[in-house]
Amino acid sequence: MILLKVPYAEKEEAKTLGARWNPTRKCWYVPDGKDTAPFARWIVAGGAPENPDGAAKTPSSRDAHGAKPVIGSKYVELSHACNPFEECAECRPRLIESGWLEAHQAVRSLLAGL
């Protein structure tokens, strides 16, 4: 989803091109998978998250209300497909360095006390 800043006078044109209205965020957007070229003049800065190589970023999860990417403060992108809830010798140093492992253990301790 790419956010748009469409003036009220141009809303019908955006709608005709396929833009959708998000009532929660009170703004127009381009649905995922739709060509963004016709909407270039309305694209909001930061509305299209990108990687350094210019490719569109694929968020790991989305906020249900605003459909914006949600990444927690302890999010760690792993270089291979392992289960972060099980010990992995390759990932452990990265999880320790980021603080993820400590936070995970703290949450497990809290849950164990319930």
ABEGO torsion letter per residue (X at the ends): XBBBBBBAAAAAAAAAAGBBBBAAAGBBBBBBGBBAAAAAAABBBGABBBBAAGBBBBBABBBAAAGBBBBBAABBBBABBBBAABBBAAAAAAAAAAGAAAAAAAAAAAAAAX
